[in-house]
Amino acid sequence: MFSGVGENVRMRSIPKLITATAALALVLAGCVSAEPEPTPTVSTPGPSVAPGPSPTEQPAEVAAVEPTGSIRDLATGLTSPWSVAILDGGSALISERDTARIIELTPGGETRIVGTISGVRHGGEGGLLGIEVVDTGDSLWLFAYHTASGDNRVVRMPLLGEPGSLSLGASEILLTGIPRAGNHNGGRIKQGPDGHLYVTTGDAANPSLSQDPGSLAGKILRMTFAGTAPDDNPTPGSLVYSIGHRNPQGIAWDSAGQLWAAEFGQNTWDELNVIMPGANYGWPVVEGTGGDDRFRDPIIVWSTAEASPSGLAIAGDTLFLAALRGQRLWAVYATVDPNGTVMQGPDAEAWFTGELGRIRDVVAAPDGTLWILTNNTDGRGSPRAGDDRLIEVELRERT
């Protein structure tokens, strides 16, 4: 599906960061919910797709998978779950946005409370959001992104004990000052193939912050496990990896090490982007495909009624996107070159439309299955029997 170079930090085609201009104030006078009311506009992905390959530039054949349709419950009775992290020892951790609890799914298939993250202040779309587990060799750490009383922040704590009886050590604050609001808080945190942490932040309902390189809002950040900027970040001393985002909530890397991100649009277009270091993705000057050389256009767009994307995962070199308002799982097939230009596709197929309700997260499991986290108890969905649920989906080669 994808072709590229081994590490994101070596990608070419790095546009310069730009500062905010007075034109930004004329673009948007306000901001609506990260999951706006659907519009009658139908997605037309074509304009957002780069030209296909010439006969001498055919991409290499790659693996592609799709769900079989066979599913089973792994966990039920969850409250406003947001993120899933799978551990090597057979356990998995689930964050609950509103309760600030970390839930363990044990190797035996039971659920138990590991602990509650201190300092979390739930409100609107804020609370305990993304989590990631990192093994540093001598210690196991849980990293979390959460909303506090005055900002969003990143914390870490030792993960103690054995699978089935895990507990949390003392929490340490790594990063503060990420603007917060009732919506547009971003919140995903993942370890990249280069060993660093990547964090998605929303514009905190203040669109101009997305174009301000001095603000942590409306960005994808890249940081060390200590919360500092790696030496090879696009701007020395800055955590900012890319700018011009509205509310990205899903990130994943393909087998070539290329970073992808899913992003909420406002009233018209939700986006799937290839993320290049130092690039500008246009918000709030552009929503969806803008054709403006200052900004990178998305690979594919959907109407907000079809998507409202949150979690993102890659399995078998197929990209799976969790849709909240769209209440479906999107499977996306595309090939890009090392510059992030589309070489083949994109082709998108919808699965489980309306069957599971709102889908918050999707994770590729080590055994080759796909895990789907529903989100029907967060105040916007319609809870069903067993909600919220963590579901296992079997995959097969795409036919």
Summary of the structure (lengths in Angstrom):
residues: 399
radius of gyration: 19.4
end to end distance: 14.6
largest distance: 57.8
contacts: 1467
relative contact order: 0.19
helix: 4%
strand: 40%
